[in-house]
Amino acid sequence: MSDLDPFRGARLLATAVAGAALTLALTPAFAQTPEDGASAAEGSSTDAAADQIVVFGRAQALVGTADAASEGAVGGTDLAVRPLVRTAEMLEVVPGLIAAQHSGSGKANQYFLRGFNLDHGTDFSTYVDGVPWNLRSHGHGQGYLDVNGLIPEIVQQIQYRKGPYRADVGDFSLAASAKISTVSGWDRPFLSLESGGYGWQRLAGGGTSQVGGGSLSTAGELKSYDGPWELAEHLRHE
């Protein structure tokens, strides 16, 4: 059979089909009893329930309200499910922002964003319910931003704007700014207990009560930490 044979492809296809049919004919078949089928179905349903993965998301219409693609808002469950080693990691919901800690826990974090080393908050302004938290004068430099006093459970939403495009956020906003909103109340009281290595202990709680025809929300936090140091840090935060 030469390479110019016009029927060469058809012959090869017929040979392949015949070989596949012969393989299937010689393969032994195993019958499945009803009992085996029932147990297999039951096992598969159990495995499916054990391996169930819940995926959730959020949708926020920013078209016509956001002036740039570099601004947005994060809140609700997106904040509640984030594991936090330090309080300032809440601010890492800002895309590209890193909150590090190069020494003890009793000082502001080190922030990095868009290639900038923002030191302890310089060029990254933050507001909590409209109150500016950057200190204009501090031993570590202007713009010192210490959010360790925040209780993560009370944060409802974080709005962020990256870039020096907004005059309404004032000084310390060359790289970005964030506006933190706190909750107005809880449907039921909450209590959080934590314990870990290096003397880490944390107690936080809060709730909302009806007082004088209105509502009063209170929250508090106690935590202590010694840190991974030769000398214990003895952090006491109340």
C-alpha positions, 0 to 999 in steps of 0.5 A: 500500500503506497503513501498515495493510496486514497483509501489508506485513511479509511483502512486505518480507521476500520482497523482501529474500530475493529480493534476497539470492538474486540477489546470490549468483547473480551472484557469481562462484565461484572453484575451488580446486585441490588444490595451492592447498588444501594450501599454504593448509592448510600456511600456516595451520598454520604461522601457528597455531604461530607465533601460539600463546599459552600461558596458565597460572594457579594455583588455591589453596583459601583458603576456610576458611583466609583470614580476609579477601578482602584476604589471599592468596599468590603464588609459583612461576611468577607470580614467575618471569615478572615483569620486575623493574627493581628488587628491591622490585618483587617486593612489587608482587604485593600487589594495589594496592602500588607500589614506587617509587624517588625517588633513588639505588639504595642506599636503601630504596624508597618504598611506596604502598598503599591511599592511604597514602604508606608512606615507606620502609616505615612501616606495611608490615611484611615478614618473610623466613623469619620474620625481620622486616626493618623497622628500628625506628630509622633516619635515614629514620624508623621501619619502614625497609624495604630489600629490596635485599639479596634475590636475586629468584631465591631467593624462593619465595612471598610471603604478604600481608595488607592491613589492620590486622587481625593482631596477630601481625605486630607494629608497622609493619603498619597498611596491610599485611604480607608474609611472604617464603619462600625456596627450600630448594634447586634441582634444577639450578644456575642462572646469570643474566647481565644488562647494560644502560644506565647501567652496569647489570651483574648476575651471579647464581647458585646451586645445591644440593649434597649434603654430609654426608648432607644438602643445602646450597644457596648463592646469590650476586649481584654487581651494579653501576649508575651511574644516570641522574645527572650524577654516576655513582652507583657502586653496587656490590652484593655 
